[in-house]
Amino acid sequence: MPHIRITAQQGTFNTANQDNFVKEITNAVLIAENADPKDPAALSLAWVYFNERAKDSVYIGNEHLDTAPIVIQVTTPAGSLDQASRNKLEVNINSIINDYIGNYENRLNHWLLMDEIEEGGWASAGIIFSISDVKSAMNISQ
């Protein structure tokens, strides 16, 4: 049940590239959670918010840059990811980002921020969902 927020500078992606990029990032996060990225139940709970920032609104070291890094924030229920799956997720997301925007010379091209919400912190429709509820809803057997 990941919530993914992607922040990129305007013009980093065209519409087709943005759609493909979001799909690849979503699939990588679902795989890290041991969910099947083709499963409709898992996909229905993978929400992505794509935010673009104007070129003059991104600063790195007090300067505007023509190519600002991307920020990806992945929020999952506590227990969805262990350290090995977080490490693998960063490697996979790094590869996806490099495929789309390439490496930046002498600086980072992205930050991946991974947050976990403690048990009892996921709620919707007047219900608090446990990690087992989330895994069941996403058809995750582990």
Backbone as numpy.savetxt, mean C-alpha at the origin, in Angstrom:
# Nx Ny Nz CAx CAy CAz Cx Cy Cz
-7.22 -7.26 5.04 -8.06 -6.08 5.04 -7.19 -4.84 5.04
-6.35 -4.75 4.04 -5.44 -3.60 4.03 -6.13 -2.32 3.58
-5.68 -1.24 4.18 -6.02 0.09 3.67 -4.71 0.66 3.18
-4.70 1.06 1.92 -3.48 1.52 1.27 -3.69 2.95 0.83
-2.76 3.82 1.20 -2.79 5.20 0.74 -1.50 5.47 -0.03
-1.69 5.89 -1.26 -0.56 6.18 -2.13 -0.57 7.68 -2.40
0.56 8.32 -2.17 0.69 9.74 -2.45 1.81 9.92 -3.47
1.47 10.59 -4.57 2.43 10.83 -5.65 2.26 12.25 -6.16
3.30 12.74 -6.74 3.27 14.05 -7.36 2.44 13.99 -8.64
1.69 15.04 -8.93 0.92 15.09 -10.18 1.84 14.84 -11.36
1.35 14.04 -12.29 2.11 13.74 -13.49 3.02 12.54 -13.38
3.11 11.95 -12.18 3.96 10.77 -12.03 3.40 9.61 -12.85
2.08 9.51 -12.91 1.42 8.43 -13.64 0.37 9.00 -14.58
0.20 8.34 -15.74 -0.99 8.62 -16.52 -2.07 7.67 -16.00
-3.31 7.80 -16.47 -4.42 7.02 -15.92 -4.19 5.52 -16.04
-3.74 5.05 -17.19 -3.52 3.61 -17.37 -2.41 3.11 -16.46
-1.31 3.85 -16.38 -0.21 3.45 -15.50 -0.64 3.48 -14.04
-1.42 4.49 -13.67 -1.89 4.59 -12.29 -2.75 3.37 -11.94
-3.66 3.00 -12.82 -4.53 1.83 -12.57 -3.70 0.56 -12.41
-2.73 0.36 -13.28 -1.87 -0.82 -13.19 -0.99 -0.79 -11.94
-0.46 0.38 -11.62 0.37 0.54 -10.43 -0.43 0.19 -9.17
-1.63 0.73 -9.06 -2.49 0.45 -7.90 -2.78 -1.05 -7.81
-3.07 -1.66 -8.94 -3.36 -3.11 -8.95 -2.15 -3.90 -8.45
-0.97 -3.57 -8.94 0.23 -4.31 -8.53 0.54 -4.11 -7.04
0.38 -2.88 -6.56 0.61 -2.61 -5.13 -0.41 -3.37 -4.29
-1.67 -3.32 -4.69 -2.73 -4.03 -3.97 -2.44 -5.52 -3.91
-2.09 -6.10 -5.05 -1.79 -7.53 -5.09 -0.61 -7.88 -4.19
0.42 -7.05 -4.18 1.59 -7.31 -3.33 1.20 -7.31 -1.85
0.34 -6.37 -1.45 -0.09 -6.31 -0.06 -0.96 -7.52 0.29
-1.88 -7.88 -0.60 -2.73 -9.04 -0.34 -1.90 -10.32 -0.21
-0.93 -10.48 -1.08 -0.05 -11.66 -1.01 0.72 -11.66 0.31
1.18 -10.50 0.76 1.90 -10.41 2.03 1.00 -10.83 3.20
-0.30 -10.59 3.06 -1.26 -10.97 4.10 -1.72 -12.43 3.96
-1.17 -13.14 2.99 -1.58 -14.51 2.68 -2.97 -14.59 2.09
-3.42 -13.54 1.45 -4.72 -13.53 0.76 -4.48 -13.75 -0.72
-5.48 -14.28 -1.38 -5.43 -14.51 -2.83 -5.87 -13.23 -3.53
-4.99 -12.59 -4.30 -5.36 -11.34 -4.97 -6.42 -11.51 -6.05
-6.79 -12.74 -6.35 -7.88 -12.97 -7.32 -9.20 -13.26 -6.63
-9.17 -13.40 -5.30 -10.38 -13.72 -4.55 -11.24 -12.46 -4.39
-12.49 -12.49 -4.87 -13.35 -11.30 -4.76 -13.56 -10.82 -3.33
-13.61 -11.75 -2.36 -13.80 -11.34 -0.96 -12.59 -10.56 -0.47
-11.39 -11.05 -0.79 -10.17 -10.34 -0.39 -10.09 -8.98 -1.08
-10.39 -8.95 -2.36 -10.33 -7.69 -3.10 -11.32 -6.67 -2.57
-12.48 -7.13 -2.13 -13.51 -6.19 -1.65 -13.08 -5.48 -0.36
-12.11 -6.04 0.34 -11.63 -5.43 1.58 -10.27 -4.75 1.43
-9.76 -4.68 0.22 -8.49 -3.99 -0.06 -8.83 -2.62 -0.64
-8.82 -1.63 0.22 -9.18 -0.28 -0.19 -7.92 0.54 -0.44
-7.91 1.26 -1.56 -6.77 2.09 -1.92 -7.25 3.52 -2.16
-6.55 4.45 -1.54 -6.79 5.87 -1.79 -5.55 6.41 -2.47
-5.72 6.90 -3.70 -4.61 7.45 -4.47 -4.71 8.97 -4.41
-3.68 9.60 -3.88 -3.66 11.05 -3.72 -2.52 11.64 -4.53
-2.85 12.67 -5.29 -1.82 13.39 -6.03 -1.59 14.74 -5.37
-0.34 15.14 -5.37 0.05 16.44 -4.84 0.59 17.28 -5.98
0.27 18.55 -5.94 0.79 19.48 -6.94 2.31 19.52 -6.85
2.96 19.75 -7.97 4.43 19.77 -8.00 5.02 20.74 -6.98
4.36 21.86 -6.76 4.93 22.84 -5.84 4.57 22.57 -4.37
3.95 21.42 -4.09 3.56 21.13 -2.70 4.41 20.04 -2.06
5.40 19.53 -2.78 6.27 18.47 -2.25 7.67 19.06 -2.08
8.19 18.96 -0.86 9.52 19.46 -0.54 10.41 18.31 -0.10
11.61 18.29 -0.58 12.64 17.37 -0.09 13.84 18.26 0.23
14.25 18.26 1.50 15.38 19.10 1.89 15.17 20.56 1.57
13.96 21.08 1.81 13.60 22.48 1.60 13.50 22.89 0.14
13.48 21.93 -0.76 13.42 22.25 -2.19 12.28 21.51 -2.87
11.74 22.15 -3.90 10.80 21.46 -4.79 11.63 20.64 -5.77
11.20 19.42 -6.04 11.92 18.59 -6.99 11.01 18.23 -8.16
11.59 18.08 -9.33 10.80 17.67 -10.50 10.25 16.27 -10.35
10.97 15.42 -9.63 10.54 14.04 -9.43 10.52 13.73 -7.93
9.37 13.96 -7.33 9.24 13.70 -5.90 9.05 12.21 -5.65
9.49 11.71 -4.50 9.28 10.30 -4.18 7.80 10.02 -3.92
7.47 8.75 -4.00 6.12 8.27 -3.72 6.09 7.82 -2.26
4.96 8.05 -1.60 4.75 7.54 -0.24 3.60 6.54 -0.30
3.86 5.35 0.22 2.83 4.32 0.29 2.66 3.96 1.76
1.44 4.12 2.25 1.14 3.77 3.63 0.18 2.59 3.62
0.61 1.49 4.22 -0.18 0.27 4.28 -0.59 0.06 5.74
-1.88 0.03 5.98 -2.42 -0.21 7.31 -3.13 -1.55 7.30
-2.74 -2.42 8.24 -3.32 -3.76 8.35 -3.68 -4.04 9.81
-4.57 -4.99 10.05 -4.81 -5.40 11.43 -3.56 -6.05 12.02
-3.31 -5.80 13.29 -2.17 -6.42 13.96 -2.26 -7.94 13.81
-1.15 -8.54 13.44 -1.11 -9.99 13.24 -1.27 -10.40 11.78
-1.58 -9.45 10.91 -1.69 -9.77 9.48 -0.34 -10.01 8.83
0.65 -9.27 9.30 2.00 -9.36 8.73 3.00 -9.66 9.83
3.91 -10.58 9.58 5.03 -10.78 10.48 6.24 -10.09 9.87
7.39 -10.12 10.54 8.56 -9.39 10.04 9.00 -9.91 8.68
8.94 -11.21 8.46 9.34 -11.76 7.15 8.42 -11.26 6.05
7.12 -11.21 6.30 6.19 -10.74 5.26 6.34 -9.23 5.04
6.66 -8.46 6.09 6.92 -7.02 5.91 8.17 -6.81 5.07
9.22 -7.60 5.34 10.46 -7.48 4.55 10.19 -7.81 3.09
9.45 -8.89 2.85 9.15 -9.29 1.48 8.27 -8.24 0.79
7.33 -7.66 1.55 6.46 -6.62 0.99 7.30 -5.43 0.52
8.26 -4.99 1.32 9.11 -3.85 0.92 9.91 -4.20 -0.33
10.44 -5.40 -0.41 11.20 -5.79 -1.60 10.28 -5.77 -2.83
9.06 -6.29 -2.68 8.13 -6.32 -3.81 7.67 -4.92 -4.21
7.36 -4.09 -3.23 6.93 -2.72 -3.55 8.08 -1.93 -4.16
9.28 -2.11 -3.65 10.45 -1.45 -4.24 10.59 -1.83 -5.72
10.43 -3.10 -6.02 10.53 -3.55 -7.41 9.44 -2.94 -8.28
8.22 -2.89 -7.77 7.10 -2.30 -8.53 7.38 -0.83 -8.80
7.80 -0.10 -7.78 8.07 1.33 -7.95 9.21 1.54 -8.94
10.27 0.76 -8.82 11.38 0.89 -9.77 10.92 0.61 -11.20
10.02 -0.34 -11.39 9.49 -0.63 -12.73 8.74 0.56 -13.31
8.04 1.31 -12.46 7.20 2.41 -12.95 7.93 3.74 -13.04
8.76 4.06 -12.04 9.39 5.39 -12.06 10.91 5.34 -12.06
11.48 4.16 -11.90 12.93 4.03 -11.91 13.56 4.48 -10.61
14.86 4.28 -10.52 15.63 4.73 -9.36 15.90 6.22 -9.50
16.01 6.90 -8.36 16.41 8.30 -8.36 17.89 8.35 -8.00
18.63 9.20 -8.66 20.06 9.28 -8.41 20.33 9.92 -7.05
21.06 9.21 -6.21 21.52 9.69 -4.90 20.40 10.03 -3.91
19.19 9.45 -4.11 18.13 9.65 -3.12 17.07 8.58 -3.29
16.19 8.50 -2.31 15.14 7.49 -2.32 14.02 7.86 -3.28
13.41 6.85 -3.89 12.27 7.11 -4.77 10.94 6.83 -4.07
10.99 6.30 -2.83 9.74 6.06 -2.10 10.00 5.83 -0.61
8.93 5.97 0.14 8.86 5.50 1.51 7.67 4.56 1.58
7.86 3.42 2.24 6.76 2.52 2.56 6.57 2.59 4.06
5.39 3.02 4.48 5.06 3.13 5.90 4.05 2.04 6.22
4.40 1.16 7.14 3.54 0.05 7.50 3.02 0.24 8.92
1.71 0.38 9.02 1.05 0.57 10.31 0.18 -0.64 10.60
0.06 -0.96 11.89 -0.85 -2.01 12.31 -1.85 -1.43 13.29
-3.09 -1.87 13.15 -4.14 -1.47 14.07 -4.34 -2.62 15.06
-4.25 -2.32 16.32 -4.37 -3.35 17.36 -5.74 -4.01 17.34
-5.79 -5.22 17.87 -7.04 -5.97 17.99 -8.10 -5.08 18.61
-9.28 -5.09 18.02 -10.38 -4.25 18.48 -10.42 -2.88 17.84
-9.45 -2.58 16.97 -9.39 -1.26 16.34 -9.96 -1.20 14.92
-10.39 -2.33 14.36 -11.02 -2.35 13.04 -12.52 -2.45 13.25
-13.27 -1.50 12.72 -14.72 -1.51 12.90 -15.41 -0.92 11.68
-16.59 -1.42 11.40 -17.45 -0.89 10.36 -18.84 -1.46 10.56
-19.85 -0.78 10.08 -21.23 -1.24 10.15 -21.65 -1.55 11.59
-21.07 -0.82 12.55 -21.42 -1.02 13.95 -20.82 -2.26 14.58
-19.81 -2.85 13.92 -19.20 -4.09 14.40 -17.70 -3.89 14.53
-17.11 -4.39 15.61 -15.66 -4.43 15.75 -15.20 -5.79 15.25
-14.24 -5.79 14.32 -13.76 -7.02 13.70 -12.47 -7.49 14.35
-12.42 -8.76 14.72 -11.19 -9.35 15.23 -10.33 -9.77 14.04
-9.07 -10.12 14.30 -8.19 -10.59 13.23 -8.76 -11.86 12.61
-9.36 -12.72 13.40 -9.95 -13.94 12.83 -11.15 -13.61 11.97
-11.94 -12.59 12.34 -13.06 -12.14 11.49 -12.54 -11.64 10.14
-11.47 -10.84 10.20 -10.89 -10.27 8.98 -10.37 -11.39 8.08
-9.61 -12.31 8.66 -9.05 -13.41 7.87 -10.17 -14.27 7.28
-11.21 -14.51 8.03 -12.34 -15.28 7.53 -13.01 -14.56 6.36
-13.22 -13.25 6.51 -13.86 -12.48 5.45 -13.04 -12.43 4.18
-11.70 -12.57 4.32 -10.81 -12.52 3.17 -10.43 -13.93 2.67
-11.02 -14.95 3.27 -10.73 -16.34 2.90 -9.26 -16.71 3.10
-8.67 -16.20 4.18 -7.29 -16.52 4.54 -7.33 -17.66 5.54
-6.70 -18.78 5.19 -6.77 -19.95 6.06 -5.68 -19.97 7.12
-4.64 -19.19 6.99 -3.53 -19.21 7.96 -3.73 -18.20 9.04
